[in-house]
Amino acid sequence: MMKSRAWRNVFRFCCAQVVFALLFAACFCPSTFAADEPWTLARANEWYSQQPWMVGSNFIPSTAINQLEMWQSETFDLPTIDRELGWAESLGMNTMRVFLHNLLWRQDSQGFLHRMDQFLEVADKHHIRIMFVVFDSVWDPRPKLGKQRDPRPHVHNSGWVQAPGADLLKNESRWDAELKPYVTGVLTHFRNDHRVLMWDLMNEPDNDSGQYKTTELLDKGALALKLLREEWKWARAVNPSQPLTSGVWKGDYSSDATLSAMERFQLTNSDIITFHSYDPPEVTKRRIESLRRYDRPIVCTEYMARPLGSTFASVLPLLKQEHVGAYNWGFVNGKSQTVYPWDSWEKAYQGEPAVWFHDIFRKDGTPYDTKETELIRQLTGAAQSGR
């Protein structure tokens, strides 16, 4: 009897030690186990408190028309990337949002990862951390590897492509074999890389890309939501040290009743809340206020369309005051041609518009508007530091 009781006590003590060890690991070693839930509010806000005010652009080098031309080995232009990120550093920018593509993984996964490493090395040299965008639902739904087409004269983003394309998006049976390895492979490779700031899992998933309405899927929004749900599971299984997000871009976020199914999923699963607003400052401020109810850090990953009233002078001081991260669309006027407005798809332009829609620099490094670049430098502190 005494012997049996002693063994029971030993067994209980060992079980308690195991439970304690597991609890300790869960509390203090967050990378030990794969997570299937968003970061806690405490973790998200603690992470954000350790970051500087995030300010940067959506970046593609001026020599690339789209994600494929930026990253394919034949057109990967590291000298241009180095030069243009140097201009970003001179403005005091500390981050860039950069788009990837699943076809690059299928083409040459190791070469793609190597080029991403090279890109991050150059960005780090300029003290710039990167938010990578894994999938994108905007513009041409028929992406193809190889030589990319030349820009259509005077047309905004005439060669940008979706990732994945419509043929793959509509074929769910191929996702596990063709998309899951890409997502898990890229995130696993960089899951603890300090040069990567955040992961944007899908850009504007339910955008219908009206310019390509004849080739868009009729049920694209439903398929994109289904894919985003799967992608989030894949990404959570990797459990990167960087936060995951997908930005809302339309609608009213002030109550659950006004949210679409897509917006509800994005906002309740993102570690850090991200949103887009090409609106004047009063509208942008209302959007920020409506997102405060989630008690998470907020980052604006797209803004700045001058003719629409979203300018550096009107919006960037607001974002700094609200401690909201800021990524304007466009950096250097190049093959993406985003100095032209969205309506350039329907309206013919014969030359550069008097007021640029997006972008900050010309290809020779000359600012479009020196007042804007000086304002950015003042707000980032670059002017005071003598950069």
DAPEDA-V236977 format. One record per residue. N is the residue number from 1. RES is the residue in one small letter. SS is DSSP state (2 for helix, 1 for strand, 0 for the rest). PSI is psi in whole degrees, -180 to 180 (999 if undefined). OMEGA is omega in radians with two decimals (NA if undefined). Layout:
# DAPEDA-V236977
[[N:RES:SS:PSI:OMEGA] [N:RES:SS:PSI:OMEGA]]
This chain:
# DAPEDA-V236977
[[1:m:0:-50:-3.14] [2:m:2:-40:-3.13] [3:k:2:-43:-3.14] [4:s:2:-43:3.13] [5:r:2:-39:3.13] [6:a:2:-42:3.12] [7:w:2:-37:3.09] [8:r:2:-40:3.13] [9:n:2:-41:3.09] [10:v:2:-44:-3.13] [11:f:2:-45:3.13] [12:r:2:-42:3.14] [13:f:2:-43:-3.13] [14:c:2:-42:3.12] [15:c:2:-42:3.14] [16:a:2:-40:3.12] [17:q:2:-41:3.13] [18:v:2:-47:3.12] [19:v:2:-44:3.12] [20:f:2:-44:-3.13] [21:a:2:-41:3.14] [22:l:2:-43:3.11] [23:l:2:-41:3.12] [24:f:2:-45:-3.14] [25:a:2:-41:-3.12] [26:a:2:-37:-3.09] [27:c:2:-39:-2.95] [28:f:2:-8:3.11] [29:c:0:72:-3.00] [30:p:0:-21:-3.14] [31:s:0:-2:-3.10] [32:t:0:-39:-3.08] [33:f:0:147:3.03] [34:a:0:139:-3.13] [35:a:0:142:3.06] [36:d:0:10:3.11] [37:e:0:158:3.06] [38:p:0:161:3.03] [39:w:0:149:3.02] [40:t:0:159:3.09] [41:l:2:-40:-3.12] [42:a:2:-45:-3.12] [43:r:2:-43:-3.13] [44:a:2:-45:-3.11] [45:n:2:-32:3.06] [46:e:2:-43:3.09] [47:w:2:-46:-3.08] [48:y:2:-35:-3.13] [49:s:2:-21:-3.12] [50:q:0:-3:-3.13] [51:q:0:150:2.94] [52:p:0:169:3.01] [53:w:0:121:-3.08] [54:m:0:123:3.07] [55:v:1:130:-3.12] [56:g:1:-160:-3.10] [57:s:1:164:2.84] [58:n:1:121:-2.91] [59:f:0:133:2.85] [60:i:0:137:-3.12] [61:p:0:153:-3.06] [62:s:0:-17:-3.10] [63:t:0:2:-3.11] [64:a:0:137:3.12] [65:i:0:-22:-3.11] [66:n:0:-175:-3.09] [67:q:2:-40:-3.10] [68:l:2:-44:3.14] [69:e:2:-30:3.10] [70:m:2:-41:-2.92] [71:w:2:-20:-3.12] [72:q:0:145:-2.99] [73:s:0:-37:-3.08] [74:e:0:-24:-3.05] [75:t:0:7:3.11] [76:f:0:114:-2.93] [77:d:0:78:-3.07] [78:l:2:-38:3.10] [79:p:2:-41:3.10] [80:t:2:-42:3.10] [81:i:2:-45:3.13] [82:d:2:-48:-3.11] [83:r:2:-46:-3.05] [84:e:2:-34:3.03] [85:l:2:-26:3.01] [86:g:2:-38:3.07] [87:w:2:-37:3.09] [88:a:2:-43:3.11] [89:e:2:-38:-3.12] [90:s:2:-23:3.09] [91:l:0:-6:-3.08] [92:g:0:10:3.10] [93:m:0:142:-3.07] [94:n:0:6:-3.14] [95:t:1:158:3.04] [96:m:1:147:3.05] [97:r:1:125:-2.95] [98:v:1:134:-3.04] [99:f:1:139:3.08] [100:l:0:-175:3.09] [101:h:0:138:-3.11] [102:n:2:-29:3.14] [103:l:2:-26:3.12] [104:l:2:-35:3.08] [105:w:2:-45:-3.14] [106:r:2:-36:-3.11] [107:q:2:-46:-3.05] [108:d:2:85:-3.01] [109:s:2:-43:-3.10] [110:q:2:-39:3.07] [111:g:2:-40:3.11] [112:f:2:-48:3.11] [113:l:2:-38:3.12] [114:h:2:-43:3.13] [115:r:2:-36:3.05] [116:m:2:-42:3.09] [117:d:2:-43:3.11] [118:q:2:-44:3.12] [119:f:2:-46:-3.13] [120:l:2:-34:3.10] [121:e:2:-43:3.11] [122:v:2:-44:3.12] [123:a:2:-42:-3.13] [124:d:2:-36:3.08] [125:k:2:-33:3.14] [126:h:0:14:3.09] [127:h:0:40:-3.11] [128:i:0:127:3.08] [129:r:1:154:-2.92] [130:i:1:134:2.89] [131:m:1:114:3.12] [132:f:1:138:3.06] [133:v:1:120:-2.98] [134:v:1:-46:3.08] [135:f:1:157:-3.13] [136:d:1:129:-3.07] [137:s:0:16:-3.00] [138:v:0:144:3.08] [139:w:0:-138:-2.87] [140:d:1:120:-3.13] [141:p:0:10:-3.13] [142:r:0:66:-3.14] [143:p:0:146:3.10] [144:k:0:139:3.07] [145:l:0:166:3.10] [146:g:0:-163:-3.12] [147:k:0:130:3.14] [148:q:0:152:-3.10] [149:r:0:158:3.07] [150:d:0:153:3.11] [151:p:0:144:2.96] [152:r:0:130:-3.07] [153:p:0:130:3.00] [154:h:0:27:-3.13] [155:v:0:130:-3.13] [156:h:0:125:3.02] [157:n:0:51:-3.02] [158:s:0:-10:-3.12] [159:g:0:7:-3.13] [160:w:0:145:-3.05] [161:v:1:153:3.10] [162:q:0:157:3.07] [163:a:1:116:-0.06] [164:p:0:166:3.07] [165:g:0:170:-3.06] [166:a:2:-39:-3.09] [167:d:2:-36:3.12] [168:l:2:-37:-3.14] [169:l:2:-39:-3.07] [170:k:0:-9:-3.08] [171:n:0:83:-3.04] [172:e:2:-27:-3.11] [173:s:2:-16:-3.12] [174:r:2:-8:-3.01] [175:w:2:-45:-3.09] [176:d:2:-35:-3.09] [177:a:2:-30:-3.00] [178:e:2:-27:-3.10] [179:l:0:-40:3.14] [180:k:2:-46:3.13] [181:p:2:-35:3.10] [182:y:2:-51:-3.10] [183:v:2:-51:-3.09] [184:t:2:-34:-3.14] [185:g:2:-46:-3.13] [186:v:2:-47:-3.11] [187:l:2:-38:3.13] [188:t:2:-42:-3.11] [189:h:2:-35:-3.03] [190:f:0:17:-2.98] [191:r:0:-24:3.12] [192:n:0:23:-3.09] [193:d:0:117:-3.08] [194:h:0:-18:-3.13] [195:r:0:-18:3.09] [196:v:1:122:-3.06] [197:l:1:-48:-3.08] [198:m:1:166:3.03] [199:w:1:119:3.03] [200:d:1:108:-2.94] [201:l:1:-34:3.10] [202:m:1:129:3.14] [203:n:1:124:3.05] [204:e:0:63:-3.01] [205:p:0:-35:-3.06] [206:d:0:24:3.05] [207:n:0:129:-3.05] [208:d:0:2:3.08] [209:s:0:65:-3.05] [210:g:2:-26:3.12] [211:q:2:-20:-3.14] [212:y:2:37:-3.01] [213:k:0:-25:-3.13] [214:t:0:-18:-3.12] [215:t:0:0:3.10] [216:e:0:150:3.07] [217:l:0:138:-3.13] [218:l:0:-33:-3.13] [219:d:0:31:-3.06] [220:k:2:-45:-3.10] [221:g:2:-44:-3.14] [222:a:2:-41:3.12] [223:l:2:-40:-3.14] [224:a:2:-39:3.11] [225:l:2:-41:3.12] [226:k:2:-43:3.12] [227:l:2:-41:-3.14] [228:l:2:-39:3.08] [229:r:2:-44:3.11] [230:e:2:-44:-3.12] [231:e:2:-39:-3.13] [232:w:2:-39:3.08] [233:k:2:-45:-3.14] [234:w:2:-45:-3.09] [235:a:2:-41:3.11] [236:r:2:-35:3.14] [237:a:2:-33:3.06] [238:v:2:-34:3.11] [239:n:0:60:-3.14] [240:p:0:158:3.10] [241:s:0:-17:3.13] [242:q:0:151:-3.13] [243:p:1:155:3.07] [244:l:1:146:3.13] [245:t:1:164:2.90] [246:s:0:125:-2.93] [247:g:0:138:2.99] [248:v:1:153:-3.01] [249:w:0:-2:3.11] [250:k:0:167:3.03] [251:g:0:-173:-3.08] [252:d:0:121:-3.06] [253:y:0:12:-2.96] [254:s:0:-19:3.11] [255:s:0:159:3.13] [256:d:2:-32:-3.07] [257:a:2:-25:-3.08] [258:t:2:-3:-3.08] [259:l:0:142:2.95] [260:s:0:168:3.10] [261:a:2:-38:3.11] [262:m:2:-50:-3.11] [263:e:2:-39:3.13] [264:r:2:-43:3.14] [265:f:2:-45:-3.13] [266:q:2:-47:-3.03] [267:l:2:-30:-3.12] [268:t:2:-11:-3.14] [269:n:2:-15:-3.12] [270:s:0:136:3.03] [271:d:0:-42:3.10] [272:i:0:132:-3.13] [273:i:1:129:3.06] [274:t:1:150:-3.11] [275:f:1:164:3.08] [276:h:1:146:3.05] [277:s:0:112:3.03] [278:y:0:30:-3.03] [279:d:0:166:3.06] [280:p:0:166:-3.00] [281:p:2:-35:-3.10] [282:e:2:-35:3.10] [283:v:2:-42:3.11] [284:t:2:-41:3.13] [285:k:2:-41:3.11] [286:r:2:-38:3.12] [287:r:2:-42:3.10] [288:i:2:-47:-3.12] [289:e:2:-38:-3.13] [290:s:2:-25:-3.13] [291:l:2:-13:3.14] [292:r:2:-23:-3.07] [293:r:2:-14:3.11] [294:y:2:-10:3.07] [295:d:0:27:3.10] [296:r:0:160:3.03] [297:p:0:151:-3.08] [298:i:1:135:3.11] [299:v:1:131:3.05] [300:c:1:109:-3.04] [301:t:1:-4:2.98] [302:e:1:128:3.01] [303:y:1:177:3.02] [304:m:0:91:2.98] [305:a:1:97:-2.91] [306:r:2:-48:-3.10] [307:p:2:-16:-3.13] [308:l:2:2:3.13] [309:g:0:3:3.07] [310:s:1:97:-3.07] [311:t:0:168:3.06] [312:f:2:-42:-3.08] [313:a:2:-34:-3.05] [314:s:2:-31:-2.98] [315:v:2:-39:-3.05] [316:l:2:-42:3.07] [317:p:2:-35:3.10] [318:l:2:-46:-3.13] [319:l:2:-38:3.10] [320:k:2:-43:3.14] [321:q:2:-38:-3.12] [322:e:0:-2:-3.08] [323:h:0:46:3.10] [324:v:0:129:3.10] [325:g:1:152:-2.96] [326:a:1:116:3.03] [327:y:1:107:3.06] [328:n:1:158:3.06] [329:w:1:129:2.98] [330:g:0:139:-3.13] [331:f:0:-59:3.14] [332:v:1:135:3.09] [333:n:0:107:-3.12] [334:g:0:-141:-3.03] [335:k:0:-17:3.07] [336:s:0:-23:3.03] [337:q:0:41:-3.12] [338:t:0:13:2.91] [339:v:0:-20:3.09] [340:y:0:148:-3.09] [341:p:0:170:3.12] [342:w:2:-35:-3.08] [343:d:2:0:3.09] [344:s:2:-12:3.05] [345:w:2:-25:3.13] [346:e:0:-29:-3.08] [347:k:0:133:-3.09] [348:a:0:130:3.03] [349:y:0:139:-3.10] [350:q:0:-12:-3.13] [351:g:0:-177:-3.11] [352:e:0:131:3.13] [353:p:0:150:-3.14] [354:a:0:-38:3.07] [355:v:0:116:3.11] [356:w:0:142:3.07] [357:f:0:-58:3.08] [358:h:0:-171:3.01] [359:d:0:157:-3.04] [360:i:0:-42:-3.03] [361:f:1:153:2.88] [362:r:0:169:-3.06] [363:k:0:-20:3.12] [364:d:0:5:3.12] [365:g:0:0:3.10] [366:t:0:130:3.11] [367:p:1:145:2.98] [368:y:0:-41:-3.10] [369:d:0:111:-3.09] [370:t:2:-26:3.08] [371:k:2:-37:3.11] [372:e:2:-47:-3.11] [373:t:2:-35:3.08] [374:e:2:-38:3.08] [375:l:2:-45:3.12] [376:i:2:-44:-3.13] [377:r:2:-37:3.11] [378:q:2:-44:-3.08] [379:l:2:-32:3.12] [380:t:2:-13:-3.09] [381:g:0:2:-3.14] [382:a:2:-33:-3.13] [383:a:2:-40:-3.13] [384:q:2:-30:-3.10] [385:s:2:-6:3.09] [386:g:0:23:3.11] [387:r:0:999:NA]]
